[in-house]
Amino acid sequence: MVFKVADCGTREFTDQKRVEMTVSEFIDHWVEGNSNSLLYLKDWHFVKEYPEYVAYGTPLLFCDDWLNLYLDHHRMHKDPDTNQENDDISCSDYRFVYMGAKGSWTPLHADVFRSYSWSANVCGKKKWLFLSPSQCHLVFDRNLKSTVYNIFDDVSETKFPGFKKAIWLECIQDQNEIIFVPSGWYHQVHNLEDTISINHNWFNAYNLSWVWDLLWRDYKEAKEYIEDIRDICDDFEGVCQRNLAANTGMNFVDFYIFLARFFLANIVQLYFQPRDNEISLRSCSKVTRNLIFNLASIQKIALKMKSTGVVIGNHGFFLDLKDTLEDEPEFLKLCIDVGRVYGMINEQQIWNKDPKKALVVDILGYSSSIRTLEDFVKFIDYSLAKLSNICCEEKNLPST
């Protein structure tokens, strides 16, 4: 398989130039110590390429990973105008292997979807430089459109007037150490030795708002960029959404579908958690509290989306609740994995291993299908009302 490898010595637009080669070709280049170009193999989807080879296990601290859990069963974005359907690896997950010689590096950036990330050094040593979200505006140009590429360059004070005020946090990561990068933190990374690392990007209920905020910001920028063709475009909003998916990795429809499926998967598992009708949230199991928090987080984002008056052009979404559980084998697997993950995280090995049994009147007696954001919000309200006996403390399940 051919990969796009970063040429650390050549800039192309806002990133490093990419050259295509196989992993074996990259290794040969590395071993030979070719001085003409310093290459860095990034974003190697090792887990997806070798699904039967379990090279490592995700640390328990980082297992609450909605992004990769979802992508193990569903694509984030389907575009009939691309060949993405035929590509089983690229953009199929956000679990990577990085390999680079001493001196290879990654330019200043904030992570995809404004996700969390963790990076574990298998061997070698890295130097990290971090900038907190409260200071990230200092590395943008006057128009807040582009950022500094390399903080060690002679950065133009005219173009980036706030750069010298930035306060950087520096950290050296040794072999067998793991770095956690919170959402929205800009960072630049240098390999101080020949280095191999494992890297994951992920988000969950705690940083879901960062994902929506990025989508909303990027959508407004994409819309502004093509505003001059609005009058001659048959599906202006559809074009905006396609551009958003291309630039950001998902669009409103993708995010909406993700939220709907993940909400339903959590509802299925929550319904089968052991509980007493008189029990309070504090007395519930850790898994139950975890699932309730997830639902509340999704509800907040759905309400945010609805409040913006979001439209999705001609790209509609239809979710039949019963058919989803009966006819989507991958969704059934997602439900099982949601329970497995939260059982493992909370050391409670109790989860619903047969989601088809969740076809119960109490929860999925909802007669309407989900076609719009309004439908989704109504279904959330309906579901939480049906399960309200789990939680007597209304503040933990925000109402609409």
N, C-alpha and C positions, 0 to 999 in steps of 0.2 A: 504494500500500500504506500502511496506517495503522500508526503506531508508537506506543509508549508513551514519552513524553518526560517527564523528571524536572522537577518544579517545585521549584527549589532553595530556595524560601522557605517551603515547607509540608512539615511532617513528617507521615508516615502510618505508624503503628506503629514499626518499627525502621528505616524507610528514607524517602526522599523520595516525596511523592505523585506519581503518574503521571497524565498527561493524554494523550489520544489525538489524534494529528494526522498528516498526511502530512509528508514531508520538505520539500516546497515550502511548506506552511503554516508549518512551523518556520522556514524561511529567511526568509519574509516577516516573521514575528514578530521575528526577530533583526535584520533590516535596518531595520525600523521603530523599533527600540529601545524596545519596549513596556516601560514602567516598572512596570506593574502586577504582572508576574511575570517571574522570571528562569528561563529554561528551558534545559535541557541535554539534547541528543540523545545518548543512550548506547546501546551495544549494537546499533548498526545493522549487520546482517549483510550488509555490502556485497559481500563475495566471493561469497556464496551467491545474492544477488539479481541480481548481474551476472556470471555465471560466464565469459562470453566477453570481458569487459573486464578486462584485466590491468593494474590501476592501479599495482601495486607487486609486488616480490618479497620473500619473507621472508628476512631476513639469514641467512647460512649458520650463524651461531652459534646460531640459534634453530630450525633446521630439524628437529632430532630431536624431532618433535612427534607423539607417539602419539595424542593426543586428537583433533586435527583430521584427521589422516591416517585414523583409523578412521571418523570421522563423515562423511568424504567418500564412504564406501561402505556404512555401516550406521548405523541409528539406535541411540542409546544406550539408549533405553527405549521399549517398546511397551506401551501400556495400552489394552485394548479398551473401557474405560469412559470414555475421553476422545476428543476429536476430533483428537488429535495426528497421526494418520495423514494427515489432510488438510492439515496445515500443513507446507509444504516448507521454510520458512525458520526459524521460531522454534525454538530449541534444536537446530538442525541443525549448528551449528559454534560455535566460540568465537573467531572472528576478527571484530573490530568496528571501526567508525569512530565516533569521539566528536567532537561539535561543540558548542561552547558559547561564550557571550559572556563578557567580562571579569566576574569575580565569581561565575560558576557553579562548582559544587564537588561533590565526592563525599564523603559521610560516612565515618567511620572503619569499616574492614572488613578482613577477610582474604579472599583471592580464592577463587572457586568451586573446589571439590574440593581446596582447599589447593594449587592448581596454581602453577607458575611463571607470571609474566606479563612481557610486554615492551610498552612504550608508546613510539611514535615521534611526535614533534611535527612535523607537516607545516608548521604555522605557529603562532605564538603562544608563550606562556610559561606554565609551570605551577610551582606550589610543592608539593613533596611533603614529608610528614612521616611518618617510619617508626618503628615500634616492633618490636624483635626478638622472636622467639618466646619467649626466656627471660624476657621482661618482660610478655608479653601478659596474664597473669593480673591485672596491675595495673589494666587497663581494664575488668575484669568486676565485676559487683556481688557482694555477699556470698554469693549462692547460685550464683555462676558460671553464670548463665543468660543475662544480657543485658550488652551492652557500652555504653560511652560512645558517644553519637551524634555529638557535635561537641566536639572537644577544646578549642575556644575558648569554649565555653559556661561558665557558672558551675557546674562539676561538683560535685554533692553529695558531701561527704566521708562522710556517713552511708551513702549508697548505694554509693559507690565509694571505700572507705577507702584503697586503695593508689594511687589515681590520681596524687597529687602526687609519688610516688616514681619515676614513669615517666621514663625518659631518652629523649628524642626525637632522631632524626637528621633534619636538615632539608636539602633539596636544591632548587635552582632548575634547572628543565629548560628550555632555550631551543629555538628553532626548529632543526630538523634533528638534534636530539639524541635518544638512545634511553635509556630507563630500564629496568633489569631489576629485577624484584621477586621475591626468593626465596620458596620455600614457607613459609607460616605467618607472614610478616611483616605485621602490621597497618599500614595506611596511610590517610591522609586527603589529598585532593588538591584544590587550588584553582587555577582559571584566573586568572592575573594579567593576561592580555590575551585578546582574542578568539582562540580556539584550535581547531584541528582536529588530531586525532591518530588514529593507527592502533594498535590494541591487540589482542594475542593472549593467551589463556590456554592453557597446555599442560602436559602431564606426560610423563615417559618413565621409563626404568629407574632413573634417579637419584633421583627423588622419588615413585616409585610407593607407597612405604610411607606417605607423607603422605596419599595418597588413601584407602588402606585404614583408617588410624587415624581419619580423619574419619568414614568410613562406620560404623565400629564404634562410635564415640562417639555419633553422631547416631542410630544404631539403638537403642542403650541408652536414650537420652533419649526416643525415640518410643515405645518399649516401655513405659517407666515412665509416660508420659503417659496411656496408655490401659489400664493394668493393671486398672482396675476393671471392664472389660467382658470380660475373658478368659473367665470362666465362661459367658457367654452368646453368645460368638462362635464360629461354626463353623470359621473359619479365622483365628485370632488372628495367627499369624505372617504370613499373607498380607496382613492389614490393616497390620501393622507395615511390611512391605516396600512396600506402596503408599504409605504415609505417608512412608517414607524417600525414595522416588523423587520424591514431590511436593516435599519440603522440601530435599533435597540435590541432586537432579538425576539420581540413579541409585540403584539398590538393590543388594543382594547378587547377585541373579540377573544384572542388567545387568553388574556388574563381573566376575562369573564368566564370562559369555559373552565379554566384552571380552578377558579374560586368555586364554581358550582359543583364540579366533581369532587373537589377536596372537602367541601362542606358536607356533601352527601356521604362521603366515605367516613367522615368523623361522626355524623349522625348515626350511621349504621352501627359503628362500634360503641357509641355512647348508649344506644338503646339496650345493648346487651350487657352493659356493665352491671354488676350486682348492686342493688340499692334498696332502700326502704323509703316508702312514701313520706315518712316523717323526718327523714334524715336531712341535716343541713350540709352546706357545701364543705364546711370545715371537717365534717365527719366522713365525707366521701373518700373513696380511694384516690390515690395520686393520679392514676390513669384517668378517672372520671374528671377530676379538676383540670387536668391537662387538656382533655377533649373539650370541656366547656370553655376554657380560655381560647382555644383555637376557633370555636364557633363565634365567640364574641368578637374576636379579631377580624374574622371574615365579614361579620355583620357591619362592623365599623367601616371597612373599606368599601363594601357594597353601597352603603349610605353615602360615602364620599363620592363615589362614581355617579350615583344617581343625582346628587346635588349639583354636579357640574353640567347636567343636561347632555351627557355624552350621547353621541349618535355613532352608528357604525356603518353608515352607507348602505349598500345593497348586500352586505355580508351578514346574514342573519344567523341565529343560533337557536336550535331546538333541542330540548332535553325532556324526553318522556321518562318520568321517574321509574315506573315499573319496567319499561323496556330496557332502561339503563342497567338495572340489576339483573334482568333475565337474559339479555342478549349481548352484553359487553363483557366477554371473558376477561379482558385486560382490566376493566373497572373492578370486577370481582376480586382480582388479584391485588389491585390497589387497596381495596377495603381490608383485605387480610393483612397486607403489609403495614398499613396504618396501625392496626391493632398490635401487630408483632413489635413494631418499633416502640410504641408507647409502653407496652408491657415490659420490654427490655430496659428502656430508660428508667422506668419507675420500679423495676424489680418486682413486677407483678405479672406473672405469666398467665394472664386470663384475658382472652380476647375472642371475638367472634370469628371462628374459622369457617363459617358457612354463611356468607352474606345473603344468600338467596332466602334464608329464613327471615330476613329483615323485611320481607314483603308483608308487613302487618298493617292493619287498619289504623292503629294509633299514630304511626309515623308517616307511612306512605299512602295513607288514605286521601292524600291531597289530590283533588280532582283535576286541577289545572296543570298543563304542561308549562315548562319554563322556556319562554321565547325572548323576553326582554329583561332589562335590569329591574323594571317594576315588578315583573313576575318573580324574579329571583328574591327581591326584598320581601315580597309577600310570603314566599315559601320559607324564608328564614324566620319571619315572625311566627308563621304557623308551626314550624318545627320546634322553635324554642318554647312556644306556649305549651305544646304537647309534652315537652320534657321539663317544664318548669317545676315539677315536683322534686326534681333533683336539687334545685337551688332555691332556698327560701330568701336569700339575700339578693334582692333585685339589682343592686349596684353592680354585681358581677356579670349580669347579662343585660347590657344596655338596651333599653327599649327604643323603638322608633318614634 
